[in-house]
Amino acid sequence: MINNRLSNIKEYHFKSLEKIKEEVTSRGYEVIDLGIGDPDLRVHESIINGIIEGLKIDGFNNYPPYDGIVNLKKEIIKYYREVFSVCLTLDEIIILIGSKEGISNLIPAICSIGDYVIVPDPAYPVYEACSYLWGCIPYKVVIKEKNNFQMDFNVIPEKIIENSKLIIINYPNNPTGAIADEAFYKNAIDFCWKNNIILCNDGAYNEIVKEKENPISLLQYGKGKKVIEFGSFSKTFNMTGFRVGFAVGDREIIKSLLKVKSNVDSSQFKPIQQAAINALKINREYIKSIRRIYDERRRITEEILKEKNIQFYNHSRSFYLWCKIPKGYTTEEFCLELLLNFGIIVTPGNAFGDSGEGYFRISLTKDKDHIIKFLKAIKVYN
Ligand SMILES: Cc1ncc(COP(=O)(O)O)c(C=O)c1O
């Protein structure tokens, strides 16, 4: 080991999985990847056109503004006003090369070296890994099904609170699919305000709720109270490879984030930002149609899981299902059995933290016919 910075960090689960997947498919097995949350759905034509339009902008090849192009920020202002009734100004927004980048850069923007960063467990692994990478210590709060996977702030020791400047929450949640409600957000905001801690919601799945539901944003309740929210085009608009996201919230936090970011990268290619503008201009019925697809996949998958005696959290939004490992198996054994006997890749729960032991996550990012074909073939468990 050439440095100690990486000693607490595991290889990114989905990177290691690429190798295993390659091996299995090269042996001629048919495999369905319900592991990674990478939507299979078609990219809307107007998003593709955005790239083409972007290539015609004067100076498309030059460095973009470090905080993102103004027209995209204006479109985000409109989006937050129309969808969440939240009024933002240009300095309360920053454009990111995907929200993953922003989450990482937020840590040094807020925390001192050696601070705790309070994060959920199980969780998107980036919160823990990037806390370590930036010289902080993740303090993991186990989120529990009996609380609908909402973080319980009362269990955080005083000593940790005193040495923390940032709490990261994530609703709609990866990996559990749980959502936050108004009461939870208000309580979280009060707790953080009282303790002088910045509250960050990773809202990558804000739009992936049920078809007829209204999405909610942390900013509806926390505007003016040192909060920040990340947004992503990846999941809503099937743009994982485009790499574009944003952060909105307190202008001082946005300013600090920009200070880190502008020293680390030089923002996203303008045509991709133009594609994001076009994405936000698409009629909202389109987003409902995306939700409808996931609603159907979720319903079908839940039915099959019931037939197979596999338990799961049944209030899920986002496009994930959080399932219990059947009795008699370790997490690894079961996930391996699904892959080797039935050609199904899922994510072992412990890839999201220790409390994910005994669980696995299904990502509903494959078409329903394939989901049915593969899941119907598995055996009935005890
Ligand atoms: C909870 C969560 N946040 C952020 C991201 C990253 O999204 P982006 O593609 O915008 O970097 C993901 C991707 O899987 C995620 O699950």
The ligand as an SDF file (V2000), in Angstrom:
LIG
                    3D

 16 16  0  0  0  0  0  0  0  0999 V2000
  -28.3430    7.7280   -4.1360 C   0  0  0  0  0  0  0  0  0  0  0  0
  -27.5740    8.1110   -5.3450 C   0  0  0  0  0  0  0  0  0  0  0  0
  -27.0560    9.3230   -5.4160 N   0  0  0  0  0  0  0  0  0  0  0  0
  -26.3300    9.7190   -6.4820 C   0  0  0  0  0  0  0  0  0  0  0  0
  -26.0980    8.8690   -7.5280 C   0  0  0  0  0  0  0  0  0  0  0  0
  -25.2230    9.3360   -8.6630 C   0  0  0  0  0  0  0  0  0  0  0  0
  -25.9460    9.8710   -9.7040 O   0  0  0  0  0  0  0  0  0  0  0  0
  -25.2170   10.6570  -10.8790 P   0  0  0  0  0  0  0  0  0  0  0  0
  -25.3090    9.7860  -12.0770 O   0  0  0  0  0  0  0  0  0  0  0  0
  -25.9980   11.9470  -10.9850 O   0  0  0  0  0  0  0  0  0  0  0  0
  -23.8060   10.9150  -10.4800 O   0  0  0  0  0  0  0  0  0  0  0  0
  -26.6070    7.5800   -7.5010 C   0  0  0  0  0  0  0  0  0  0  0  0
  -26.3250    6.6340   -8.5930 C   0  0  0  0  0  0  0  0  0  0  0  0
  -26.5590    5.4700   -8.5220 O   0  0  0  0  0  0  0  0  0  0  0  0
  -27.3730    7.1900   -6.3760 C   0  0  0  0  0  0  0  0  0  0  0  0
  -27.8860    5.9620   -6.2820 O   0  0  0  0  0  0  0  0  0  0  0  0
  1  2  1  0
  2  3  1  0
  2 15  2  0
  3  4  2  0
  4  5  1  0
  5  6  1  0
  5 12  2  0
  6  7  1  0
  7  8  1  0
  8  9  2  0
  8 10  1  0
  8 11  1  0
 12 13  1  0
 12 15  1  0
 13 14  2  0
 15 16  1  0
M  END
$$$$
